[in-house]
Amino acid sequence: MRLIFKTTIVIFLGHLLVAGRVQAAEVTNLKTSYSGSQFDIEYDLVGRQGEKESCINVSLIINSQRYSSNELSLSGDFGSSVDFGTGRRIVWKCLEDFPQGLKSTFKVIVDAVPSCELPNEGVAPSEGFMQSHLALNKQTVVDTRTNLMWTRNAGIYEIPVTYTNSHTLIEKLNQERYAGYNDWRIPKSEEFETLVTDGKEAGWGKQFARYIADFLTTSGFKNVQLGYYWTSTTSETSVSRAFAANGWNGLIRLFEKTNYYFIWPVRSSTNHR
């Protein structure tokens, strides 16, 4: 079913008064458009002379329910460090959130706010906690023990790539500001190990339907692949080799960088949005 919007009401707030002071940045010329499975939000971001960027919060009110950015499939110019200028863009993949379609009056709200007003996905996850330390959100999972934020979709790029191309895809992800962030990277081998240790200790990775990929799926991740994932850790003795971890038993081994493996982006959740 196609996603049908009955009415679109657009609201924008410019100078936002917070704790007795005025946020310098202002959102202007807010526009929306819909095509296929995607809803586009465009705006201009204006600041005072000498300033270069601002924090931007975005939310939607649908059927009287307010959805924050970590509850929706959003990418683009929101979160921290959004550059001033015209044509700032936020993309909402609406069919991923409402695959059954939607007839509704809704509001789009884009605010310039202090960084403290941005959603903290590790402290208040939109879908709650799994295993007490995994904070689940629409597009991310935060491991509160390591302060690492992983893409919840472990198959965000379904086609395996070489080591060099894995970094190219990460650059593309950052240009798109996936989930509102622009500091995604390939995980280190020791960081990937933190994902699989609990599963190994619980006996996963040794038999059919109880692979490490299955353990991570039960932990709240999606599309975890059974193949190998690149890490950013390279060989100390050969510049042509790097470590990769597999989804069967979590084993991490050295391989030639010309091999084709999956990527699983990560970032530090302690960085400002």
N, C-alpha and C positions, 0 to 999 in steps of 0.2 A: 504494500500500500504506500502510495506517495505521502509524504509529509505535507499536510495542508495547514497553512496559517490563516485563520479566519480574520484576525485583526492584529496589526502590529502597532504597539504604542512605544515610542522611543523616549527615554528620559536621559538627560545628561546633567551632571552637576559640575560646575566650574570650580571657582575658589571654594575650598572646603574649610570651614572653621573647626579647628580641633584644639581643645585645651587652651583657648584664649589666643590662638595665633592662626594666621591664614596660610594655608598651603599655597605656595606661589604658582604652581602649575595650573593650567586650565584646559579642560576638554571642550573643544568646539566643533561645530560642523559634523555632528554625529549622523551617520547614514547607515542604512541597512539594505541588504539585498539577499534574495534567495534563489538558488539554482540547484536543481536536483536534490542531492542529499546534503547540501552544504549551505550554511547561513553565514554571510559575511557582514562584519561590522567595521566601518571605517570612521575615523575621526582625525582631527588635528590636535596636536598637543603643543600648547604655547606656554612659555616660561619667561621669567624676568631676565633681563640682560645679565650675562655672565654665568647663567645656569645652562646645563647641558641635558639633564635627564630628570625623570620623576618616577615614582611608584604609581602604578595603575591597578585599580581593583575593578573587576567586572563581575556582574551577577545578572541573573534573569529571574523574573517572577512569572511563573506559569501556573495557571489555575489557582492563583492566590498563594502558591508555595514558592518561596525564594530558594534559588539554587546558586551556590557559590561556585567559583571557578574550579575547585577541586572535586565538584560533583558532576561536572560536565566534560564532554570531549572537546576541549578548547586548546587552541594554539595561537601564537601571535604576540602582538604588542600589549601584553599586560604583565603584571608582576613588577619586579624591581628593574631599575636601570633602563627604562624606556626612553629612547632619544627623543628630544623635541623635534617637531617637524610636521609636515602635512602628510596625509595619506597613511597614518598608522592603521594597522589592520589586525583584526581578530577573526579567526575562523572557527565556527562551531559546526562540527560534524554531527548534525542533529539526528540523523537516522541511527547513529550508534547509541544514542540515549533514549530515543523514542522510535524503535523500529516498527511499531504498530501504527505509526502516524499520529497526528495531533491536530485537533481543531481547538484553538484556544486564543483568547486574548492574552498577550504577554507583554512584559516590559523588559527592555534592555537598559541596564544601568552601568555606565562607565564613569568612574571617579578617579581624580588625582588625590592620592592619600599618603600619609606618612607610612614608612615601612612597617611600623608596628600594627597597622590596620590590615595587612595582608594575611590571608589564611595561612595558618601553620599546620601543614599536613601531617606532621609527626605528632603534634599534641592533640589536635582535634580532627582525626581522620573522618572523612565523609561516610565511610562504610565500616568504621569501628576497627577493633584490634583482633588479630589472629595470633595465637600462641603467645599472647601477652606483650610481645615485643615487635610485632609487625603491624604497622598502621596502614590500613587499606584505604585507598582513594580511587577515584574513577580511572586515572591514568598512571598513578604512581603507588609504590609501596615503600614506606620508610621503615628501616630497621633501626629501632631506637637504641639498640645496644652499640651499634657501630656508627650511627648518624649518617648512614648511607641511604640515599633515595634511588630506587631502581624503577625503570619503567615497568608498569604492571604487565604489559604485553611483552613477553620474552621473545616473541617472534615478530617484533615491530617491522623488521625487514625479513621477509620470508625466504629470500634467496641468499645462499651462502656467498661470501665474497672473500677476496684475498685480504691479507693484513693491511696493505696500503689502502685498498678500497674501503675497508672498515672505517678508517679514519675520515675518508671522504664522506661517507654516509653520516658520520657523527657531525661533521661540519654542516651538512645539509640540515640535520635535525636542529642544530643550534641556530641556523639562519631562520628556520621556521618558528623558533622559540616554542618547541614542543612543551605543552602543559604550562607555558609561560616562563620557561627557563632557557637560558642560552649558554649553560656551562656543563652540558652533558659530555661524557668521555667514555672511553673503553676502560673497563675495570682492571685493576692490577690482579695478579694471580692470587695474592693473599686475600683480596677483597672478595673474589669469587668463592674462595674457600669458606668464607663466613656464611655463605648461602647454603652450602651443602653439608657442613659439619653436623648439624642437628639431625639431618636425614641419615647420614652414615652411622651416627651413634645409636639411632633408633632401628637400625637394621635394613634401611632402604638401600637400593642399588644392587641387590643380589639375585633378584628373580623377576619373572615376567609380571607386569602390572604393579610392580613395587620398585620401579627405577627411581633415581633421584628426581627425574622430571615429574614423576607422579607425586612424589613428596612435595615438591615445590608447587604443584597444582593444588594439592590439598591445603597448602599454606596461603593460597589466595592469588597466586600468579596465574597468568593466562598464556596459552600457546607456547609452553615450554618445550623446546625441541630436544629430541633424543641424540642429535648430533653434537659436534664440538662447537664451543663458543671461544672466540678470540679473547685473550687478555692483552693488556699493554706491556706485560713483562717480557722482555727479550732475553735471549741467551747472553751469558757473560763471555762466551768464547766464540760466538758466531753472530754477526750482524744480520744474517739471512734467516735466523730462526727466532720464533717467539712461542710462548706457552699458550695452550688452549685447554679448556676444561670441557668434559663431555657430560651429557644429560643422562647417561646410563648409570654410572656408578660414581660420578663426580671426580674421576681421575683427571689430573692435570699433567700434561706432557708437552715436550718440545716438538715443534713441527716447523717445516719450511714455510716462510711467509707467503709463498706462492700458492699454498693450499687454500681451499675454499671452506670457510666456516661461518657460523652465524655471529651476530653481534647482539649484546645485551647492554644498553646504555645505563650509566650510573652517574650520580653526582653527589656532592656533599650536601646534606639537608641543613647543615649549619650555615651555609652561605645564604645571604639574603636573596629573596626571590628575584 
